[in-house]
């Protein structure tokens, strides 16, 4: 099936991402990845013997080549780019996710007969369970912050598990003080409801005073606070390596540890895939100890002590 060229479908894909309310920066990043791959495909099909030479200058490659490819060509692409410049597993994940999005779009439009990305395996990411804070540690961090606004920002992230961009976009009118919920706008412009505890809501109420609308956290010129400002707050108060995302991580880990309800954690975080949620979770020591003591055979009964050796007649202390 000849489904058209990259040159024409990249334009349609860009419009598709705009319709889904992706940010201009994200659209640019996605388009760059697809162009990179399309250039490789064109070079492989038209000038395979000069691919090393042309690869340094994308102007030598074109996008007027068909979008339908075999999985083996995609695998060759990843092999090629990693031999030239080894990528971290996370970067490779991002490239695979972008190409998967592009080919899902093509498949939904009937442009291709099968999605070649289905056959592409993602590399394992070592040490995915990055450092995060336990509940008591987060509470100590919050208590250590003297500035009312900064303390409330950190507390709100932990109380709701929202992303930095979501926190920055909260308006006072998005907060339901009676039912203890907040409406947030997530990735792709998706609206979801997050829950918030009574004590944090009381702090928010004191913080906003008589204001009834507008940004919850004000930045410059009365606009919403910027993600950069929130990140600066964490650099000022939090232990090294602890970012807003790590506090979101703490929220997810603590909620799952107590509830064991992965689906609720997924929905609260706003994840499309439950596999994304699983990265945040930890099997805590108490749970592991309980399972060990309950199911491992040696832990069922104390091991018998070795019998004492009886003294032979005539033996005794020297």
PEVEN-V878285 format. One record per backbone hydrogen bond with DSSP energy under -0.5 kcal/mol. NH is the residue of the N-H (numbers start at 1). CO is the residue of the C=O. If there is no record, write none. Layout:
nh,co
NH,CO
NH,CO
//
This chain:
nh,co
3,1
6,63
6,65
7,63
9,5
10,6
11,7
12,8
13,9
14,10
15,11
16,12
17,13
18,14
19,15
20,16
21,18
22,17
27,23
28,24
29,25
30,26
31,27
32,28
33,29
34,30
35,31
36,32
37,33
38,34
39,35
40,36
41,37
42,38
43,39
44,40
45,41
46,42
47,43
50,47
51,48
54,50
55,51
56,53
57,54
60,57
61,58
65,63
67,4
73,70
74,70
75,71
76,72
77,73
78,74
79,75
80,76
81,77
82,78
83,79
84,80
85,81
92,88
93,89
94,90
95,91
96,92
97,93
98,94
99,95
100,96
101,97
102,98
103,99
104,100
105,101
106,102
107,103
108,104
109,105
110,107
111,106
112,106
116,114
118,115
119,116
120,117
121,119
126,124
128,125
130,128
138,134
139,135
140,136
141,137
142,138
143,139
144,140
145,142
146,144
151,147
152,148
153,149
154,150
155,151
156,152
157,153
158,154
159,155
160,156
161,157
167,163
168,164
169,165
170,167
172,214
174,171
175,172
176,174
176,181
177,175
180,176
181,176
182,194
183,174
184,182
184,192
186,184
186,190
189,186
190,187
192,184
194,182
196,180
201,197
202,198
203,199
204,200
205,201
206,202
207,203
208,204
209,205
211,208
216,170
218,216
219,223
222,219
223,220
225,217
229,226
230,226
231,227
232,228
233,229
234,230
235,231
236,232
237,233
238,234
242,239
243,241
247,243
248,244
249,245
250,246
251,247
252,248
253,249
254,250
255,251
256,252
257,253
258,254
259,255
260,256
262,260
265,261
266,262
267,263
268,264
269,265
270,266
271,266
276,273
277,273
278,274
279,275
279,276
280,277
281,278
284,282
288,284
289,285
290,286
291,287
292,288
293,289
294,290
295,291
296,292
299,296
300,297
301,297
315,312
//
